[in-house]
Amino acid sequence: VQLVESGGGLVQPGGSLTLSCAASGFTFRSYGMSWYRQAPGKERELVAAISSDGGSTNYADSVKGRFTISRDNAKNTVYLQMNSLKREDTAVYYCKGFYTWGQGTLVTVSS
């Protein structure tokens, strides 16, 4: 089982980024997926989650209206579209699914 995140980087406040998480080694379409993040000195927190068929999503209050989680079961990939980024969104973002964590991708929001 493997989850590989990509798409992190440096972005200015107000900018956008899309993270991707490519899954392998399990029946992706059968499992819900989620994104977490961990900022320096803080605990890891749930950002967004999506059901196995993509029909149900939920978000942390801090990102509602700015972030969108989606998935493509044909590509075994889950996405996190992040808009209107704020400095406080700076963190390592992790994909989670099938009891497995990805290695994380760093998002830095700074001018």
N, C-alpha and C positions, 0 to 999 in steps of 0.2 A: 504494500500500500504506500502510495506516495502522493503528496500534495506539493506543488511547486508554484509559489507566488511570483509575480512579476509586475512591473509597471510603477514601482515606487520611484521617488526622486525628489528633487528640489522644485518647489513651486511658490510663487508669490501669493500673498494673501489675496483672496478673491478669485484665485485661479481654480483650475480643474485638473483632476487626474483620474484615470481608470485603472484599477488593479484587476489582475487576472489570477486565477488559481486553477492550474491544470491538474486533474486527478487521474490516478491510475491504480490498478490493482484491486479494485472492488467495483460492484455494480452501482455506478454513480447515480443513475436515475432512481435508485431505490432509497436514497438517503437525503435527509435535510443537510444543508450546509450553512456555515456561518463565518462571519468575519469578526475577529477580535483585534484589539490594539493595546499596546502597552507603551505608555509615555515614560520618559526617564523619571525614576523615583516613585512611580505609581504602579498600582496593581493592574494586571491585565483585565480588560473589560470587554463585554459584548458590544459590538457595534451594530450588527445586522444579521438576520437569519432568514433563510428561505426554505420552504418545504420541498419535498422531493420532486413535485411536479411544477414547482414555481408559482403555484396558485396562492400561496400565503407567505407574507413577509412580515417582519417586525423589526423595529429600529430602536436604538437608544434615543432618549429624548434629545440628547445633545446634537444628534445628526439628522433628526426628522426634517424632511423638506429640503435637505441638502444632498444627502447620499441616497443612492438607489442600488439595491442588490438584485442581481438577475442571474440566470443560469441558462446554459445551452446543453441540454442532455445529449445531443448528437455529438458534441465536441468534448464532453466530460469536463466542462469548464464553468466556474462560477466567477462572476464579476462584481466589482464594487465601483460604481460611478460616483465620484466625489466632486461636488460643485461648491462654489462659494467657500473655499477652504479658509480656515482661520489658523492663527498661530497655535492655538490649543489643540489642533488636530495633529500636530507633530507627534509621531509615534512610530513604533514598528507595528505593522499590520500583519496579522496571522490569519490564515485560512484554517478552518477546522471541519472535519467530516470523518465519518466512520471511525471514531475514537482516535483520530490521528491529527496531528498539527503539522502545518507546513513550517518552513524554516524562517519565514517572515520576510517582509520587504519594508524598507525604511521610507517613510514619507516625512519630508521636512518642509514646513510652511514658513517662509521667511523672505523678507525683502532685502 
